[in-house]
């Protein structure tokens, strides 16, 4: 399994690329985020901040496109 920092970066990359191809990575994004939620209590403070920042970006993208 990837370390948590790598999982968070991968999640962020898919959110950044979401504008290019919104359909292909949706399953991966949701699966990856679900896995991170299961281990949220194990993340460092910095990892939690980064993850939540990506969550906010995803929400902003959804509001803009929705």
Buried (B, 14 or more C-beta within 10 A) or exposed (E): EEEBBEBBBBBBEBBEEBEEEEEEBEEEBEEBBEBBEEEEEEBEEEBBEBBEEBBEBBEEBEEEEE
